[in-house]
Every structure is written in structure tokens, then in C-alpha cells.
Amino acid sequence: LAPLVLLVVLPAQAATWVLDQEASSVFFQYKYGSDPYEGEFSNIEATFNIDPMSPESCDFQVTIPVGDIKLDSPEALDYLLDYELFDVDQWPTATFKAEACRLQSVSSFVADGTLTIRDQTNSLRFPFDLSIDTTEGNLRFHLTSEVTIKRLEYGVGQGYWMSTAEIPNEIVIKIDVYAKPE
């Protein structure tokens, strides 16, 4: 039913949507030792070009200003931004780009793309759920996802931080974003 609703509600051709920063959140979760931590990526810029009649031709362009990470601990934030982890002085942004999507089920899709963090670019299979709603009479889409990446594949962990004894390699990213027509 949801794909039919998408077809009725969305324009009959590709539409470009932009991220609604105020309504959206992207969190990352990691552990330091046995203690869980959560941070938030903020000020993300993203455009999503989706043709409901041909979802395989989607185009996602996402830019994440790594220096705008929010954490409760200023000390932990300093470590994350330092040259042995994100090295924001040299690589201030991370990017995700996808040029193909597949319908998995009624409202579930997978985008095949690339994630670049620091100077490392790797393929990323990005599963997501997509729904359409209206707010104050305006269309918007709601995209949710949870993916796990391995930080060392992206160079996030040099020197002392290359060890997974204190910070495991797996980082969970939780996405709950809204976008509105451009």
C-alpha cells in the first residue's frame, strides 16, 4: 500500500527534496571501555532526488560538517576532532553519495552509495524506511535508518586509537530525518 501512496502523493517525476535540519537528527553511538556514549551530527546538508516511478535512479548527496559534532563531554569531543580520529583540520566534512536505490518491501529501500570520512571512501549499503506525510499542509518525507560502520575502514583511529581495546571498531549511526520539496 505504501508504494501506491507514494505514487499518488509524490510528483510523477523525479523530485528534489532538501533536509529539514530543525526536524532531523543523526546520532552515532560508540563505547569507550564498557561505557556507552552518544553524539550527534548537526548542520547536515542533504538533497535527495527521488523518482517514485523509478526508485532505482535515486540520488542522495549528504555533507556532514564533522566539526559540528555535539557531545556531552568537551574532553571526548576534543579527542574525536583531533588528528588521530576525525582530524577535522584536514578533513572537515564527511560525505555520503548514493546513485541507486532498490525497493525492499512496502516502505523499505536500500541505497547503494559511498561514504567518505577523512580520506577514505568505501561502499555503503544504506537500508532505510521512507514515509510521506504533511505538516501544516506541506509535503515532506521521513527517512529512518540504522547502519553500523567500522571506523578503522575510514581511518578514524590512528596511533593509540587504532586499537579496538578501548573503542570498538563498530559505530552505530541512527538516522531520523525529514526533507521537504526544494
N, C-alpha and C positions, 0 to 999 in steps of 0.2 A: 504493500500500500504506500509506503513512504516514497519509493521511486516515482510512483504515479503522482503523489502530492508534489514532489519536486518538479515534475514536468508541468503540472498545472500552475504552480505558483511562480516558478522562475521564468525568465525570458526564454524564448525558443531558440536563442543563440547564445554563444559564449558571453558571459557577463563578468566584469571585473569587480571584485569586492576588495575593500580595504579593512584592515584590522581596526576594530574599535578598542583602543588602548584602555579606556576607562572601564570597560566591561569585561576585559580579558585578563587572564593570569596564566603564567607559565612558571611552574615551580620545579626545582631539582632537589632530589633527596640523596643524601650520602651518609656514611657513617665515618666517625673518627674513633677508632678503637671500637667499643661496643655502644657508643652514644650516637643516636640518630640526630641528623641535622637537616634543616630545610632552608633553601634560599629561593629567591625569586628573581627572574629576569624581568627587567622593566624597560620601558621605552622601546619596545619592539616595533619594528615597521614591517608590514607584510601586505602583499597583494596576492589575491587568489583569482585566477581566471578559470572559470568552470563552465563547461557547456553541458547542460543536463541531458542533451540528446546524444552526447558523445563524451562520457566522463573520462575515457582513456586519454583525451587530449588536454587534461588539466595543466595548469602552470602555476606553481607556487613559488614566490620569491620572498624570503624571510630574512631580515637582517636583525641581529641581536647585538646591541652595544654591551659588550661584556663588562665594561667599566661601570655600568649602571646596575650591577647585581645588588640585591638587598639581602642582608644577613643581620641577625640579631647581635652577632659578635663582631665588633670592629677589628679585633685581632685576627679572627678567622678570615674576615674579608681581606685584610692586608695580605695574608698568605695566599688566598685564592688569586688575587690580582698580580702577585709577584711573578718574576721571570721563570720560576720553577714550575708554576702551574699555568694560569692563563696567559701571563706575560702581556698584559693589556697595553703596555707602552709600544710593543712591537706589533701586536695583533689586536686592535681594539674591538673588532667585531667577529662574530661567528655568523655563518650563513647556512640556510637550508634552501635548496632549489629542487623542485620536482617538475617533471615534464610529462609524466604519465600516471594515470590512476586506474584502478580496477575496482569494479563493484564486487564486494564480497558477499553481502547479504542485503536485506531490505534497506538499511541505512548505514551500512558499514562499507568502507572503502579502504584501499591500500594505495598509497602514493609511493612510487619508486623515485628516489632522488639521491642527492648528495648532501652531506653535512660537512662543513668546513669549520674547524676550530684550530686556532693557531695557523700553522702552515700545512696541516694535514686534512686532506679531503678523502672521505670514504663514502661508499654507497650506504644508503639507509632505507630500509623498508619501513614505511611510516603508516601503520594502521590507524584509521580514525573513524569516528562516528560523526555523521552530519545530519543536522535537522534544520528546518526553516521555521521561523516564527515572525511575528510582527510585534514591534514595540512602538507605541504611540502612532500607529498606522503606517510605520515604515518596515519594510522587509529587512531581515538580517538572517545570517546563518550562524549556527552554533556548532563548533567543531570541538570534539573532545578526543583525547588520546593519552596513552601512557606508553612510553618507549624506554628501553634500557640500553644505554650505550656503555662502551668500555673506554674509559677516559684515556688510558695509555695509547689506544689506537689513534688518538688525536693529539698526542704529545703533551697532554695535561698530566704532568708528573715527570719532572726532570730531577736529577740529583737525588737527594734524600726522598723526595716524594714519588720516585719511580717504584719504590717498594709498596706492595699492597698490604703490608703488615698493619699499618695504621688506618689507611684509607683504601677500602676495597676498590677494585678496578671498575665495578659496576655502579653506574649512576642512573637513577630513575628520573625521568623527566615527565611531568604531568602537565598536560595542555588542556586548557578550558578557555577557548577564545570565541569571540563574536566578531563578525565582519558585516559591513554594510555596503550597499552598492556604491561604486565610485561615481 
